Amino acid sequence: GKRSAKLLPTGAIERESLNIIAVFAIVAALHIALFSVPAIADDIPATIQQPGDHSALWTEDGGLRDDEFVDFMCQMILENGGEVKDVKFMSNACFGGGVLDDLQRAFGPGGACEGIPWVGGTASAHDESAWGWSDKVVTDHRAEHRGSIWTDAMAGTSMENTSTYYGVIHDGSETNNVLQDLVNAGRNDAAGQHGFKKETPQVASGNNGDQITWNSPGARHVAIIFGGDQTNKRHHNNIDNMNNALNNVWKDASKVITPIDGGTRDDLLDAIEVAAAKLDENTQFVFYIDDHGAQSHDVLEAADIPPELWPVRIEEPTTY
């Protein structure tokens, strides 16, 4: 097969947090074993953020809060008939895990989009940074097309020039099970808990989301691959790598993939609206986002004050 044990080269990685860039030298090569993971048999619940805590998806002109993003996506699905075969979410942004509990809320019992099968995976938890290769490392290893480290484990072309390692869906999925591939990518993440221990990849699913496949017989596919404020070379590579991987996964399937390599908040919302208009009961929806992330704390929400009594929304930014 194309997966083997690999030796990580000396280099530097950076946080994906907006305006926080930390570079360090990797002083020793690290051996990462590719783990054999048992098949996933049940849905995995999302980690719930504390009341008032939120992460944000970042764009060229600002952020979109996790709950606002999920609620808008759900609204667009409902406005276009409420039909979709399943929803897949992936994020390599800092604090990306914060979106997962909102997917669980919206698609779970009592949610506006209750019952829709969903699955999600992120590079990091709701309260931690995600990591990617510095511009220097990307340039020095140009042929490898390196991106952010979790996305490399998911869809990358190579982690080092002598390695035969590829992302788990780089040339198609061996498992055809989305949750299983997300778990495997998390275990292969060189910045994750089996590597540098800089990020903690997250997975979650609901409504039998553990059974969601990349390819169901006769299914169609609609995907958005979004990068916002693309400040580093790795971000552009992420978009290319994920685009190529999904094309490989869906080689012979009906598909519409929309890559956006640098976009505004309106570009993001417009893309979701256009994608939702293409969904039906036999169409699978994929959303991937890379780039930076942010956190905020909503004081009134944390105090459990009903929204109708809010004089004005008060949010305290914590990390950008």
C-alpha positions, 0 to 999 in steps of 0.5 A: 500500500501507499501508507508506511511508517515515515520519518518527519524531517527537520523544519518549522510549523506555525499556529493557524491562530490569526495574528499569532505565529509561533515558529520553532525548530524541530530538534529531533526527527520524529517517528510516527507510526500509522495505527491500525484503528478498529472500525467505527461502530457508533456515533461519536458525540461532540465535545460541548463548549462552555456557555457563551464560548464560541469559535469563528470561521475566518474570512478576508473581512472578518469572522463568522461565529460557529453557531451562526455558520451552522444555523445559516447552513441549516436555514439554507437546507430548509429553504431548499426543501430540507433534503440532503443525503448527509453533511460532512464538515472538515476544518483545519482552522484554529478552534475548529472543534467548536463547530462540532457541538453546533452541528450536533445541536442543529441536526440533533433532537429538537434542532431545526435540521433534526435527523440529517446524518452528519459527520465532522472532523477538525484539526484541533479542539474548540480551545486550541490552535491548529498548526501548519508548515511555515512558508520556509518549509513549504518553499524548501519542499515545494514538490511535496505541496505541504499544507497545514498538518492535519490536512496533509494527513487527510488529503496531502500528497506527501509529508517528506520527499523520501516518504511514500505516505499520503493523506488518507483520501489523497488518491481515494478512500480505502475504507469509504467510511468518512468517520473512519478516515477522519479518525485515521487522519487524526492519528496520522497527524504529525502535530497531533497527540501521536506526534508533536502534541500541539493539536488534538484532532476532533471527530463527531457524528450524529444520526448514524453519521458513523455510517456515512460513506464518501460514495454511496451508489448513485449518490451525487456530491456537492462540496465547498472548499473554502479558504478565507484570509489566506496569509501563508503558502500552506493555505493555498496548498490546502485548497489544492490538496483537498480539491484534488483529493475529493476529485480522486474520491469521486472520480466517476461520480456526479459532483460539483466542487467549488474551491474558494482560495481567498474569500469574504464572509459574503463569499462564504455565505453565497457559496453555501446558499448556491450549494444548498440549492443543489441538494436533494435526498440523494446528494451528499454535502461536504464543507471544508475550511482552512486558514485562521480561526478565532474565539469569543465569549458571549457574556449575555449568553453565558449569563443565560439572559434570554435574547429578547432581553439583550440590550446589545450583544456583548462579546469579549474576544479572547484569542485571534 
